[in-house]
Amino acid sequence: HSPTVPALAESFGRGAMTNHWIDIQHSDVILIMGSNPASNHPISFKWITRAMEKGAKVICVDPRFTQSAAKAHVYAPLRSGTDIAFLGGMIRYILENKLYFEEYVKNYTNATFLVNPAFKMPGENNGVFSGLEGGKYNKDTWSYQTDGSGVIKKDPTMQDPNCVFQLLKKHYSRYDLSKVSSITGVSTENLVKVYEAYAATGKRDKAGTILYALGWTQHTVGVQNIRTSGIIQLLLGNAGVAGGGVNALRGEPN
């Protein structure tokens, strides 16, 4: 993994809740992917219903038309296993349309951190991150730039081509609507409908939560699924707020 794409979401684990069940009631938009809470997690759906009564919008993205999909305001069916492409498209949409919570991104994420100029991403390095040697990664280029005291250098303007924000933007630039639609099977119309609705939470007085379960974690790329959702939450300022977070619908980790 690169120090840019996952690092912006490094605080999120594979099977934990960043918020409590009852906190869901404070969400303005609820994105359900890789889970079916209406059928399988009724305790969580109690609080989803409470949020809906307050005017929250529910989005369900799932290959199947589930009970949760039937309750959702927006349903978008996609091909199984294409969640990362779907979420990658949302990241590009947020960045290209400047829908991110800029003050939050600058002050509470590593978006301003400067990365080693020698670091290369797959798009410019034959499909792999720099440092691949004999099936394993040498991570020497995966470091941050530091000053003489070992303090990480930052660009508060987020314009430096080596800052995490610009590298993230570069990495996801290829996830345009037509490409994502061709991979996921979701129409561009539905993609925009979901992206617009969820990106609307990237404001100080709004909160969006992402609810997932085994439909994400049981893929071989389960960790990347959750990390990608973490990037979205940090771009929109939905981490560390009431009604926000990335939440695994489990019993034991909440």
Secondary structure, 3 states (H helix, E strand, C coil): CCCCCCHHHCCCCCCCECCCHHHHHHCCEEEEECCCHHHHCHHHHHHHHHHHHCCCEEEEECCCCCHHHHHCCEEECCCCCCHHHHHHHHHHHHHHCCCCCHHHHHHHCCCCEEECCCCCCHHHCCCCCCCEECCEECHHHHCECECCCCCECECCCCCCCCEHHHHHHHHCCCCCHHHHHHHHCCCHHHHHHHHHHHHCCCCCCCCEEEEECHHHHCCCCHHHHHHHHHHHHHHCCCCCCCCCCEEECCCCCC
